[in-house]
Amino acid sequence: MEQCRLYVQQRIDIARKAMEEAQESANSESKSSAGDKYETGRAMAQLERDRHAQQLDGALTLERELSRINVEKEYTTVQPGSLVQTSRGRFFISISAGKLTVDKTDVFAVSPGSPIGVALAGRKAGDTVMFNKLLYEVKGVY
């Protein structure tokens, strides 16, 4: 869970910094005798700022999703917050953060709505799932 929090915080920090830089760029555009060039430069900086604002919004959404996950609960079926050991790797059902390394072990943080998250949903130890033409045996749910 801590690795997911760090991932989200890093995305938030990067988006905020990029927004600030784009705003500074827009503010520093100096008016020249070629007024169109000035307006184009400010418009481009504003578009860049808006793009980073969308990235920030996405990262804040991930942060909210992560805050709703209870890692203290003991899980017997795959659901948000569970760690799933399969024959093909470990999956933390939480947010889409991709491959994270926790204590020298690779864990794939996946959203419950992702294709693998949906395929594993509700499964318990001993169940098998076919995903992308590969068989996954659920060895444990924690």
N, C-alpha and C positions, 0 to 999 in steps of 0.2 A: 504494500500500500504506500509506503514511504517513497519508493521509486516513482510511483505514479504521481504522487504529490509534487515531487521534484520536477518531473517531466512537465506537468501543467504550469508550475510556477515559472519555469524557464520560458515556456511559450508566452506567458503573460508578460514577463519582463522584456522579452525581445520585441513583442508587438508594441508595447508602450514606448520603448526607446525609439523604435522605427517611426512611430507616430510623431513623437517629439521632434525628431530630426526632419521629417517631412514638413512639419509646421514651421520649424526654424528656416528651412529652405524657402518656403513660401513667403515668410516674413522678410527675408533678406533679399528677395528679388528687387532690384532697383529699377526704377522707371527710367527708361532711356528715350531717346528721340524716336525709336521704333516701338511705339506703344503696343503693337500687336505681339511683339516678342515678349514684352513684360507680361501681358495678359496670358499668353500661352504658357510661359514658365510658371506662373501662379496656378493656372488651371492644372497643369501636370503635377505640381506639388500637392494640390488638393486631392487629386485622384489617388496619388500615392498614399496620402494620409488616410483617405477613406478605405483603401484596400487594407491597410494595417489596422484600422478600426474594426473591420470585419474579422480579421484574424484574432484580435483581442476579444471580441465578442464570442468567437468560437472557443477560445481558451477559457474564458469565464464560464461558459456553458459546461465545459468539461469539469471545471472546478466544482460547480454545483452538483453535477452528476456524481462525482467522486465523494462529495460530502454526504450523500444519501446512502452510501454503502456501509454496512455494518460488518466489520472484520472480526468483531468479538464473538459473533454468533458461530455456533458449530453447525456445519452444513452436512447434510447427508445426500442432498440432490443438488444438481448444478443449477445455480441461480446467481443473480448479481451479488458479488462479495465472496463467492466461493473460489477456492483454488482447486483446479482439476488436474490430477496426474493421469495422463493417458499413455498409451503405448508409443505415442508419437510426440511426446513433450508435455510441458506444463502450461496451463492456461489460467490466467487470473481474469475472471469475468467481472469487468469493471468499466473501463473506458478504452477507446482505441488508442493505445500508446505504442503498440508494436512490441518488439523484442526488448526486454529489460533484463539486466543481469543482477540477480539477488544472491548474495553469498556464493558467488562463482557458479551459479546455476541460471540457465536461461529460462525465462518465464515470458510468455506472450500475453500481454495485457490486451484483452479484446472486449469489445462492447457486447452486451447481451443481444443487440440487434444485428451484429455482424453475422455473416453466413456460418462461421464455425460456432459462434455463440448460440445461434438459433438451433443448430444441429445438436449441440450438447445440452441444451436446456431441458431440465427435468430428469436428466439421466442420473444414475447412481453407480456406485462401484460394481463392476461385473458386466455392465451394459456395453454394447458395441454400437458404433455409429459409422455409417458410410458417409464420407465427405470427400469431394473431389476424387472420386473413384478409389479412395484409400480407406481402409478399415482402421478405426480408432477404438481401442478398448479402454474403457474408463477403469483405471486401476484404483483410484481413490478420489474422494471429494472432501475437502477440508474447509 
